Amino acid sequence: ISKAKASNALGQVTITQIDSDGNPLETWTLWNGFIKDFQLGTLSYGDDELTVTTLEVMYDWAKVTTANGSSKKGGTGQKNFFEQSSG
């Protein structure tokens, strides 16, 4: 399997961190992402412990958009980082 086939199979990866009310705090967009590792925790119905599932994704580059109430860019209250400049 090639990197191109792996990243095409996964598609564009977007990860959004939300607050307790469901509002987005950060949104990460990953380009050319592919799954490097996946670990499924142990499920035990007689146990009250949390189950940890780990997904490791490799990528070429990323863009993060964070919530910023003082920003009025585009009227959305968002601030973009890691964008290419056009100059």
C-alpha positions in Angstrom: 0.0 0.0 0.0 1.3 3.4 -0.9 1.0 6.7 1.1 -1.1 8.2 -1.6 -3.6 5.2 -1.5 -3.7 5.3 2.3 -4.4 9.1 2.5 -7.0 8.9 -0.4 -8.8 6.1 1.4 -9.0 8.1 4.7 -10.0 11.4 3.0 -9.6 14.8 4.6 -9.2 14.5 8.4 -10.9 17.1 10.6 -10.6 17.1 14.4 -12.8 19.5 16.4 -12.3 20.1 20.1 -15.5 21.2 21.8 -16.4 22.7 25.1 -19.0 21.4 27.6 -21.8 23.1 25.6 -20.7 21.6 22.3 -19.2 24.8 20.9 -16.0 24.4 18.9 -12.8 25.6 20.6 -10.3 24.4 18.0 -10.7 22.7 14.6 -7.7 21.0 13.0 -7.6 20.1 9.3 -4.9 17.6 8.3 -3.7 17.2 4.7 -2.5 13.8 3.3 -3.4 12.1 6.5 -3.2 8.3 7.0 -3.6 6.0 9.9 -0.3 5.0 11.5 -1.6 3.0 14.5 -4.9 2.0 16.1 -5.2 0.6 19.6 -8.6 -0.6 20.9 -8.9 -0.7 24.7 -10.4 -3.7 26.6 -14.1 -3.7 26.9 -15.5 -5.0 30.2 -19.2 -4.7 30.9 -18.7 -5.5 34.6 -16.3 -2.7 35.1 -17.0 1.1 35.5 -13.5 2.1 34.1 -13.2 4.2 31.0 -12.1 2.5 27.8 -9.2 4.2 26.0 -9.1 3.9 22.2 -6.0 5.4 20.5 -5.8 6.5 16.9 -2.5 7.8 15.6 -2.6 9.8 12.3 0.4 10.9 10.3 0.0 13.9 8.0 2.0 16.3 5.8 0.7 19.6 7.1 -2.2 21.0 9.1 -4.3 24.1 9.7 -5.9 25.0 13.0 -8.7 27.4 13.6 -9.3 28.5 17.2 -12.2 30.4 18.8 -11.3 34.0 19.6 -14.2 36.2 20.8 -12.2 39.4 20.1 -11.5 38.5 16.5 -14.0 39.8 13.9 -12.3 38.2 10.9 -15.1 37.3 8.5 -17.6 38.0 11.3 -17.1 34.4 12.6 -14.9 35.1 15.7 -12.3 32.7 14.3 -8.5 33.1 14.0 -6.6 31.0 11.4 -3.1 29.9 11.9 -0.7 28.0 9.6 -2.1 29.5 6.4 0.2 30.3 3.5 0.7 33.9 2.8 0.1 35.2 -0.7 3.0 37.6 -0.7 
